[in-house]
Amino acid sequence: MDLPVPLEQGLYVSGTLVSGLLGGLVLKWIVFAALRAYNRRTDAPLATHSFAHHLSRPSAFFLPVLVLSFVLPLVPLEPKPLEVLRRFVETTLIATFAWVLIRAVDVIEALVRQHYQLAEGNNLRVRKLFTQLQFVKKLAVTLIAILAVGLILMSFATVRRIGTGLLTSAGIASVIIGFAAQRSLSNLLAGFQIAFTQPIRLDDVLVVEGEWGRVEEITLTYVVVRIWDERRLVLPLNYFIEKPFQNWTRTTSQLLGTVFLYTDYTLPVEAVRAELKRLVEQEPLWDRRVCVLQVTDSKERTMELRALVSASDSSRTFDLRCIVREKLVAFIQQHYPESLPKTRSLVAAADQPFTLANLASDES
């Protein structure tokens, strides 16, 4: 029995659309199966591994829609239903293609991160590169999303007419938008300045708002600083352009650490200096640059000793300071307990004159 014409047409339309989608899925499977087979080789480049990892999922949507857009002219539909279907396919194609582009940016980032290691000891050049890479990536993703949304909206005639009407009042609108977006635009410009002049970089050690921490993330509008106790300090980009802060890794990660001790005047300073040198010689945290002990102040009851030691980064410097402080205090307690800080008092009889001999006899 012959099928009615509308039913035959419907089956043909459905078959054509399903065939296009299946053809795209088959194409995706062939391409990525070949990539997986190639990646099993020991000499396969990192680019193919990253490509297969990041682009597999978006390609499963993009390629079927792409093939469907090619077979769409073969679909026998009336002009109005065909226009609706074409508009839907076009919108989906733009959205999936934007997804592929965003994941392609991830591919580039992954390749850079695989080639350069942030965990290296002297990573100043890598931190410069990663700071610029993170900002450029976020900017690229934002631009891709904005362009995709704009292309989708402009594909509709109604939106195009509204856009044309808005252009006639662009002068007034630009002033209003400029005032409204002044804060956001200043943050964006600050982001460009930070990315390329780099007063801060990823993994920089900062002292900001009285807190010590590392730069964890730099976005288009704010910076996240991971504080030493695992809290996060979130600051706008403008903060690092307009306000002072300490950057302990601006040109190098090497630092000097200070340890202050307060002792009695009877302490033999040379013995403590020799003990400091002996201690740091045994410490792997010391980078063998600076080891100094000096009397930096003298007060009414105590004298101030400052031990100056060096290490390769701020974390090692802090740990080295703690070790030196602890062991020097233990050394003084064990060998010169009489030189710990003390308060002297002298009680003399009214008819007995004050002499150094009396002071010595009272102390003994």
C-alpha positions as CSV (number, residue, x, y, z in Angstrom):
1,M,0.0,0.0,0.0
2,D,1.4,3.4,-0.9
3,L,1.9,5.9,1.9
4,P,0.3,9.3,1.7
5,V,2.5,12.0,0.3
6,P,2.7,14.1,3.5
7,L,3.8,10.9,5.4
8,E,6.4,10.1,2.8
9,Q,7.7,13.6,2.9
10,G,7.8,13.5,6.7
11,L,9.8,10.3,6.7
12,Y,12.2,11.7,4.1
13,V,12.7,14.8,6.1
14,S,13.3,12.9,9.4
15,G,15.6,10.5,7.6
16,T,17.6,13.3,6.1
17,L,18.0,15.1,9.5
18,V,18.9,11.9,11.4
19,S,21.3,10.9,8.6
20,G,23.1,14.3,8.9
21,L,23.4,14.0,12.7
22,L,24.6,10.4,12.5
23,G,27.1,11.3,9.8
24,G,28.5,14.0,12.1
25,L,28.8,11.5,15.0
26,V,30.5,9.0,12.7
27,L,32.9,11.7,11.5
28,K,33.7,12.6,15.1
29,W,34.2,9.0,16.1
30,I,36.6,8.4,13.2
31,V,38.7,11.6,13.9
32,F,39.1,11.0,17.6
33,A,39.6,7.2,17.2
34,A,42.5,8.0,14.9
35,L,43.8,10.5,17.5
36,R,43.6,8.0,20.3
37,A,45.4,5.4,18.2
38,Y,48.1,7.9,17.4
39,N,48.4,9.0,21.0
40,R,49.2,5.4,22.1
41,R,52.6,5.8,20.4
42,T,55.4,6.7,22.7
43,D,56.6,9.6,20.5
44,A,53.1,11.2,20.2
45,P,53.4,15.0,20.8
46,L,51.6,16.6,23.7
47,A,49.4,18.6,21.4
48,T,47.5,15.6,20.1
49,H,46.9,14.4,23.7
50,S,45.6,17.8,24.7
51,F,43.5,18.1,21.6
52,A,41.8,14.7,22.2
53,H,41.2,15.5,25.9
54,H,39.7,19.0,25.5
55,L,37.9,18.9,22.2
56,S,36.3,15.4,22.3
57,R,33.1,16.5,24.0
58,P,32.4,19.8,22.2
59,S,33.1,18.1,18.9
60,A,30.4,15.5,19.6
61,F,27.9,18.4,19.3
62,F,29.6,20.6,16.8
63,L,30.4,18.1,14.0
64,P,26.8,16.6,13.8
65,V,25.3,20.1,13.6
66,L,27.9,21.1,11.0
67,V,27.1,18.1,8.8
68,L,23.4,18.8,9.3
69,S,23.9,22.3,8.1
70,F,25.3,20.9,4.8
71,V,22.4,18.5,4.2
72,L,19.8,21.0,5.2
73,P,19.2,22.3,1.6
74,L,18.2,18.7,0.7
75,V,15.3,18.8,3.0
76,P,12.0,19.2,1.1
77,L,10.1,21.6,3.3
78,E,7.9,24.7,2.8
79,P,9.8,28.0,3.0
80,K,8.5,29.0,6.4
81,P,9.2,25.6,8.3
82,L,12.6,25.4,6.4
83,E,13.5,28.9,7.6
84,V,12.6,28.0,11.2
85,L,14.7,24.9,11.0
86,R,17.6,26.7,9.3
87,R,17.5,29.4,12.0
88,F,17.7,26.7,14.7
89,V,20.5,24.9,13.1
90,E,22.4,28.1,12.5
91,T,22.0,29.2,16.1
92,T,23.1,25.8,17.4
93,L,26.1,25.8,15.0
94,I,27.3,29.2,16.3
95,A,26.9,28.1,19.9
96,T,28.7,24.8,19.5
97,F,31.5,26.4,17.4
98,A,32.0,29.0,20.2
99,W,32.3,26.1,22.6
100,V,34.9,24.5,20.4
101,L,36.9,27.7,20.3
102,I,36.8,28.1,24.1
103,R,38.1,24.6,24.5
104,A,40.8,25.3,21.9
105,V,41.9,28.1,24.2
106,D,42.2,25.4,27.0
107,V,44.3,23.3,24.6
108,I,46.8,26.2,24.2
109,E,46.9,26.8,27.9
110,A,47.5,23.1,28.7
111,L,50.3,23.0,26.2
112,V,52.0,26.0,27.8
113,R,51.5,24.6,31.3
114,Q,53.0,21.3,30.2
115,H,56.0,23.0,28.8
116,Y,56.7,25.3,31.7
117,Q,56.6,24.2,35.4
118,L,55.5,26.7,38.0
119,A,56.9,24.4,40.8
120,E,60.5,25.0,39.8
121,G,62.8,26.8,42.2
122,N,63.6,29.9,40.1
123,N,60.3,30.4,38.4
124,L,60.3,34.1,37.8
125,R,60.1,33.9,34.0
126,V,57.4,31.2,34.3
127,R,55.3,33.3,36.6
128,K,55.5,36.2,34.2
129,L,54.3,34.0,31.4
130,F,51.5,32.4,33.4
131,T,50.2,35.8,34.6
132,Q,49.8,37.0,31.0
133,L,48.4,33.6,29.9
134,Q,45.7,33.6,32.5
135,F,44.6,37.2,31.7
136,V,44.7,36.6,27.9
137,K,42.8,33.4,28.3
138,K,40.0,34.9,30.3
139,L,39.8,37.9,27.9
140,A,39.7,35.5,24.9
141,V,36.9,33.4,26.4
142,T,34.9,36.5,27.2
143,L,35.3,37.9,23.7
144,I,34.3,34.5,22.1
145,A,31.2,34.3,24.2
146,I,30.2,38.0,23.5
147,L,30.8,37.5,19.7
148,A,28.8,34.3,19.7
149,V,25.8,35.8,21.5
150,G,26.0,38.9,19.2
151,L,26.0,36.7,16.1
152,I,23.1,34.7,17.4
153,L,21.1,37.8,18.2
154,M,21.9,39.6,15.0
155,S,20.7,36.6,13.0
156,F,17.2,37.7,13.9
157,A,15.7,40.5,11.9
158,T,13.9,42.1,14.9
159,V,17.1,42.4,16.8
160,R,18.9,43.9,13.8
161,R,16.2,46.6,13.5
162,I,16.4,47.4,17.2
163,G,20.2,47.6,16.9
164,T,19.9,50.0,13.9
165,G,17.6,52.2,15.9
166,L,20.0,52.3,18.8
167,L,22.8,53.5,16.6
168,T,21.0,56.8,16.0
169,S,21.3,57.5,19.8
170,A,24.7,56.0,20.2
171,G,26.2,59.3,21.4
172,I,23.9,59.7,24.4
173,A,24.0,55.9,25.1
174,S,27.8,55.9,25.1
175,V,27.9,58.6,27.7
176,I,25.4,56.8,29.9
177,I,27.1,53.5,29.5
178,G,30.5,55.1,30.1
179,F,29.3,56.5,33.5
180,A,27.6,53.2,34.5
181,A,30.5,51.0,33.5
182,Q,33.3,53.3,34.6
183,R,34.3,51.0,37.5
184,S,34.3,47.9,35.3
185,L,36.3,49.6,32.5
186,S,38.9,50.9,34.9
187,N,39.2,47.3,36.3
188,L,39.6,46.0,32.8
189,L,42.3,48.6,32.0
190,A,44.0,47.8,35.3
191,G,44.0,44.1,34.3
192,F,45.8,45.0,31.0
193,Q,48.4,47.0,33.0
194,I,48.9,44.2,35.5
195,A,49.2,41.5,32.8
196,F,51.9,43.3,30.9
197,T,53.7,45.6,33.4
198,Q,53.3,42.9,36.1
199,P,53.6,44.6,39.5
200,I,52.2,41.2,40.6
201,R,52.3,37.8,39.1
202,L,50.8,34.4,39.8
203,D,52.4,32.8,42.9
204,D,54.0,36.1,44.0
205,V,54.4,36.5,47.7
206,L,52.6,39.6,48.9
207,V,52.1,41.5,52.2
208,V,48.8,43.3,51.6
209,E,46.3,44.7,54.1
210,G,48.6,43.4,56.8
211,E,48.3,39.8,55.5
212,W,51.0,37.5,54.1
213,G,50.0,35.3,51.2
214,R,50.5,34.2,47.6
215,V,48.7,35.3,44.5
216,E,46.4,32.4,43.6
217,E,44.3,33.9,40.8
218,I,44.1,37.0,38.6
219,T,40.8,37.5,36.9
220,L,39.5,40.3,34.7
221,T,38.2,42.2,37.7
222,Y,39.8,41.0,40.9
223,V,42.8,39.2,42.4
224,V,42.7,36.3,44.9
225,V,45.4,36.1,47.5
226,R,45.8,32.8,49.4
227,I,46.7,33.8,52.9
228,W,49.1,31.5,54.9
229,D,46.3,30.1,57.1
230,E,44.2,29.1,54.0
231,R,41.9,32.1,53.9
232,R,41.4,34.0,50.7
233,L,41.7,37.7,50.4
234,V,39.9,39.1,47.3
235,L,40.9,42.5,46.1
236,P,39.9,44.5,43.0
237,L,42.5,45.0,40.3
238,N,42.5,48.7,40.9
239,Y,43.9,48.1,44.4
240,F,47.3,47.0,43.0
241,I,47.5,50.1,40.8
242,E,46.4,52.7,43.3
243,K,47.7,51.5,46.7
244,P,51.1,50.4,48.1
245,F,51.8,46.8,48.9
246,Q,54.8,44.6,49.5
247,N,55.9,42.1,46.8
248,W,58.6,39.8,48.2
249,T,59.2,38.0,44.9
250,R,59.2,41.0,42.4
251,T,62.6,40.2,41.0
252,T,63.9,37.2,43.0
253,S,62.5,35.0,45.7
254,Q,65.6,35.3,47.9
255,L,65.0,37.0,51.3
256,L,66.9,37.9,54.4
257,G,65.4,36.9,57.7
258,T,65.9,38.6,61.1
259,V,66.0,37.1,64.6
260,F,66.0,39.4,67.6
261,L,67.3,38.4,71.0
262,Y,67.3,40.4,74.2
263,T,70.0,39.4,76.7
264,D,71.9,40.7,79.7
265,Y,75.1,42.8,79.1
266,T,77.2,40.0,80.5
267,L,76.6,37.7,77.5
268,P,79.7,37.0,75.4
269,V,78.6,38.0,71.9
270,E,81.4,36.3,70.1
271,A,80.3,32.9,71.5
272,V,76.8,33.4,70.3
273,R,78.1,34.6,66.9
274,A,80.1,31.4,66.6
275,E,77.1,29.3,67.6
276,L,75.0,31.0,64.9
277,K,77.5,30.1,62.2
278,R,77.6,26.5,63.4
279,L,73.9,26.2,63.4
280,V,73.3,27.6,59.9
281,E,76.1,25.5,58.5
282,Q,74.1,22.4,59.4
283,E,70.8,23.8,58.1
284,P,69.7,22.8,54.5
285,L,67.3,25.8,54.6
286,W,70.3,28.3,54.6
287,D,71.4,29.3,51.1
288,R,74.9,30.2,52.3
289,R,74.7,33.9,51.4
290,V,74.3,35.8,54.6
291,C,75.0,34.9,58.3
292,V,75.5,37.9,60.6
293,L,75.1,38.5,64.3
294,Q,75.2,42.2,65.5
295,V,74.4,44.2,68.6
296,T,71.9,46.6,67.2
297,D,70.7,48.3,70.3
298,S,71.4,48.7,74.0
299,K,68.6,49.5,76.4
300,E,68.5,50.2,80.2
301,R,68.3,46.5,81.2
302,T,69.1,44.5,78.0
303,M,71.1,44.6,74.8
304,E,69.5,43.7,71.5
305,L,71.1,41.1,69.3
306,R,70.1,40.7,65.6
307,A,70.8,37.6,63.7
308,L,70.6,38.0,60.0
309,V,70.3,34.9,57.8
310,S,69.3,34.2,54.2
311,A,67.2,31.6,52.4
312,S,66.0,31.0,48.8
313,D,62.3,31.9,49.4
314,S,60.0,33.3,52.0
315,S,58.7,30.0,53.3
316,R,62.3,28.7,53.9
317,T,63.2,32.1,55.4
318,F,60.4,31.9,58.0
319,D,61.3,28.3,58.9
320,L,65.0,29.2,59.2
321,R,64.2,32.1,61.4
322,C,62.2,30.0,63.8
323,I,64.9,27.3,64.0
324,V,67.7,29.9,64.6
325,R,65.6,31.7,67.3
326,E,64.8,28.4,69.1
327,K,68.3,27.0,69.1
328,L,70.0,30.3,70.1
329,V,67.7,30.7,73.0
330,A,68.4,27.1,74.0
331,F,72.2,27.7,73.7
332,I,72.0,30.8,76.0
333,Q,69.9,28.9,78.5
334,Q,72.3,26.0,78.6
335,H,75.7,27.8,78.5
336,Y,75.0,31.3,79.8
337,P,71.9,31.2,82.0
338,E,73.2,34.1,84.0
339,S,73.1,36.3,80.9
340,L,69.3,36.0,80.4
341,P,67.5,39.3,80.8
342,K,67.3,40.4,84.5
343,T,66.4,43.4,86.6
344,R,68.9,44.5,89.2
345,S,68.2,46.3,92.4
346,L,70.6,47.5,95.1
347,V,69.7,48.2,98.7
348,A,72.4,50.0,100.7
349,A,72.5,51.3,104.2
350,A,72.1,55.0,104.7
351,D,75.6,55.4,106.1
352,Q,77.2,53.0,103.5
353,P,78.5,54.8,100.4
354,F,77.8,53.3,96.9
355,T,80.8,51.7,95.3
356,L,81.5,49.1,92.6
357,A,82.9,46.8,95.2
358,N,79.6,46.9,97.1
359,L,77.7,46.2,93.9
360,A,79.9,43.1,93.2
361,S,79.5,41.8,96.7
362,D,75.8,42.1,96.5
363,E,75.6,40.3,93.2
364,S,77.8,37.5,94.4
